[in-house]
Amino acid sequence: MAARTIAIYGKGGIGKSFTTTNLSATFAMMDKMVLQLGCDPKHDSTTSLFGGISLPTVTDVFAKKNAENEPVRISDIVFRRDVPGFPQPIYGIELGGPQIGRGCGGRGIISGFDVLEKLGIFKWDIDIILMDFLGDVVCGGFATPLARSLSEEVILVTSNDRQSIFTANNICQANNYFKTVGGQSRLLGLIVNRDDGSGVAEKYAEAAGITVLMKVPYNTEARDRDDSFDFAIGLPEIGGQYRKLAADILEHRIKPCEARGLDFEEFIRLFGDVSEDDPVPATEDELFGKPGNKPSCRIPSESISPEDQKLEDCLGRLPEAEQHAYRMSEHEQRTESDIAEALHIDEKEVKALLSSARRQLRKLFFDT
């Protein structure tokens, strides 16, 4: 039976590794075979899980083995910890990434997954794979589980501050985007970590159509346990919540969200009154101090991501009618009745065009 795959996304430092580690430990205590996959260049997701040990990363091992013209083996990158009192060991992998300023972390994520897939990760005798993903980097590599449907489900971790909620909203929108080209990852909901009782994250979740799965209050003892490489679920008030969430996941009691996410204007208005004034342009004279001798600059055309370019290329290979219908639906957010009126056809034909376009795009995008 294939492993259940869950990607856990959050802003850096918000507690996504804390959440992933304690969820991994909870599943293991429930007699499940669990693999925690750290997908952050800092490669510190599994540090607490392994009692403070820093695991060799897929990136570093692959580079070393490649230089020695040797293959990477499972035992080189997959490690286990037998925790006293746990009925199952816990397994861990760190993808890793380049040193600071010396490469693209997203590229490291993509390459790491390529190695793991060649080693058959999704065929291993594992019950659950938890992927601990950095969420506040927009590079396409960090969207790998969504773009390639490697994660069946997605959980967002946030607190009540605006930046962590903004990150959660970005991941929600990214998942919705990949659904338009055949992505299958389902959003389970949102965990409020370090909850201060202000209700800000809950207000966002209600507006965006996202289920709040769990609220974990700030707890100094839980923080101290994590800092000393221990599990916070040893605290009854923490462990009880994690056991309930784990059981709900295992029993499929959580209905995936049909979350739309919020555009920037909707999002920012959740936090207070927003000025209606237009921004005031600065002038060259005020910045240079005097007229004359002002440099000119030609702005290059806006670049697009490789994923967007690939989608655009695939879209250009569709029949013209399907292209028009798809662009109006996905790019202009027009309803089927609006599209029918614009194209002078009935809604049934619009449905057929969109269905065919999405089916062909899915095939072209993922098979080429």
Buried (B, 14 or more C-beta within 10 A) or exposed (E): EEBBBBBBBBBBEBBBBBBBBBBBBBBBBBEBBBBBBBBBBBBBBBBBBBEEBEBBBBBBBBBEBEEEEEEBEEEBBBBEBEBEEBEBBBBBBBBBBBEEEEEBBBBBBBBBBEBBEEBEBEEBEBBBBBBBBBBBBEBBBBBBBBBBBBBBBBBBBBBBBBBBBBBBBBBBBBBBBBBBBBBBBBBBBBBBBBBEEEBBBBBBBEBBBBBBBBBBBEBEEBBEBBEEBBBBBEEEEBBEBBBBBBEBBBEEEBEBBEBBBBEEEBBEEBBEEEEEEEEEEEEEEEEEEEEEEEEEEEEEEEEEEEBEEBBEEBBEEBEEBBBBBBBBBBEEEBEBEBBBBBBEBEBEBBBBBBEBBBEBBBEBBBEE
